[in-house]
Amino acid sequence: MKILATAALAVCVNAGFAQAATTAPATPAAAAPSAAKKELIAKLIQLQQPGVENIARMLIQQPVGQLMQGAGQALQTQVPADKREAAAKAIEAEVRKFVDDAVPMVKDKGAKMSASVWAPMLDEKFSEDELKQIIVWLESPASKKYQQVGAEMQNALGQKLMADVGPSLDSKFKTLQASIAKHLGITPKPATPAASPAKK
């Protein structure tokens, strides 16, 4: 399903950074960072883990919010008034279960991916001295530079996350949709085969 990928890009992509990332000329491979710089990068990535959870929640909550909005409209138009409260509670429970299951899964994947996605970017864009300044959160040009790079880092992780967990989330999301449709008394329409092109 396209909705999760679309939501991910809507949340994570900063147009300016995305364009810069695709149009910037290729640069030669840099030398491996020193042990001291690797340690600084690992520490900075560890400090960013709360941001990974935020990414995970945004990736899940945006499509769920759209689904809930549609369910709310359907409750008012397709469910008898005397059954709406029970249906709403059942839907809320299903959605809570989905979010409680999906967010930790995406967060865990993001935490595991963050080092491989972010470490090369931090190594390329920041010196050891700049990394030290960022870690102690000093007011400095280096910290402003890091904030600008942050959108690019989130975009990179968001795209990699969706490529990895998208199919699994789509399956769970379809199950959730079917369950909500059942609570609403709606029978999903079977998929119609694509029409064959007209013969000339």
N, C-alpha and C positions, 0 to 999 in steps of 0.2 A: 504494500500500500504506500502511496506517495506521501500521505499526510505527515508521517513522522519525519521523513527526510526534509520535506518542505518546512516543517516547523523548526527543525534543527538549524537549517540555513537561515531562517528568518531571525532566530534568536542569536546565533553566533557570528554571522557574517558581517563584517564592517566593510562597506563597499570599497573604500579607499585602500585598505590593506589588502583586500582580496585582489584588486586590480594590480597593486604593486607586486604582489606575490606572483602573479601570472605573467607580468610584463617585464620584470626585472631580468637583466642579462645573467646568464649562468656564471658563477664564480668558481675558480679552482678550489679543489678540496683543501681545507685548512688543516694545519698540523693538529695532532691530538692534543687536547688541553692537558695542562699539568695536573699533578695529583691534587695540588692545593685548589686549583680552579674547579676540578671535578667535585671536590668536597663542598665548595661554595655553591655550585650549581645544585647539588643534591639537597643541600640545606634549604635553598630558595624554593625548590620544587616541593619539598616537604611543607614549607610554610604556605604554599598555594593550594594544599589539599582541600580546605574549605571551599575554594572556588570550584573545584571539581564537583563537589556535591551540588553547588548552585547550578552548574551546567546540567548535571543529571536531572535535577528537579525541573529546570526549564524545558528540557527535551521531552519530559513526560507530561508536565502539567499543561503545556500549550494545546496539544491535540486533545487531551482529556477535557480541558475547559471548553473546547469547541463541541465535543461530544455531549457534555453536560448541558450546554446551551440548547442544542438540538433536542435533547431529551426533555428539557423543561418545556419547550414549546409543544412537544408531542403529548406531554402529560396533560396540558390544558386543552388540547384539541381532540385527542384520541382515547383518553382514559376517562371512564365515568367518574363523576365528582366523588362518589363514596369510596372509590378505590385508589384515588390519587395519592393520599398520604402513605398508604402501605407500599404502593409502587415506588414512590419517591424514596422511602426509607430503604427499600430493597436495592434500588439503583445506587444510592449513596454508599451502601455497604459494599456493593460490587466494585465501585470506583475506588473506594478506600483500599480494598484488598489489592486491586490492580496496582495502585500507586505504591503501596507498602511493599509489594513484591518487585516492581520494576525499578524504582529509584535506587535501592541498594545494589541491584544487579548492575545498573549503568554506572553508579558511583564506583563500584569495585573495578569494573572494566576500565573506567577513566583513570583511577588511581594507578592501575598497572600500566596503562599506556602513557601516562603523563611524562614519565622520565624519558621514554624513547622519542616522544613527540617534541617535548620542550627543551630537553638538554642540548640538542644541536643548535636550536635557535638561540638559547641563552649564551652558548659558547661563541656563536658567530657574532652576536650583536653587543655583547658586554665584556669588558675587561675584568680582571680579578678585582681591581680597585672599585669599579662600578658595582659589582656584585656585593661587595662588602657594604657599600653605602646603602644599597637597596635593602639588604637584610636588616640593618638597624633602622630602617625607615627614616633616614635623614631627609630634610628638605633640601633637595639638590637637583641640578639638571639631570643627573643620572636617574633619579626616581621618576621624573617626568617622562624621560625616554622609555623607561620600563612600562609605564602606564600606556603609552602609545603602542608598544609592542604587545601588550596584553590581549588586545582584540584579535591580533593575528594568531597568537598562541591558542586562544579559545576556539577560533575558527578551525585551526588545524586539528585540535583534539576533537571538536564536535563532529567534523567530517569523518575522522578515523573511527570514532565511536559508532556513528550511524552505519558505516560500512560493516563494522563488526557485529553490532547487536541489532541492527535494523530488522533483519529477517525474523529473529526471535521475538522482538517487540511487536512486529506486524502480526505475527500469529496470535500473541496474547491479546493484542488490541482487537482483532477480529472476534476472538472468543468473548471479550467484554462487550463488543457491539451486539453480538448475537444474544448474549444474556440480557442486556438492556432491552433489546427488541422484544424478547420473550416477556419481560415484566410489563412492557407497554402493550402486549397483545398484538404485536406487529409480526407478520410473517415475511421474512426477507425474500425479495424477488430473486429467482434463480438467474444466474448469469446467462445472458443471451450470446450465442456465438456471433462472431463478427460476420457481417454480410460479405458475400463474395463479390469481387469487382464485376461490374457489368461487362458482358461480352460485346465486343464491337462487331 
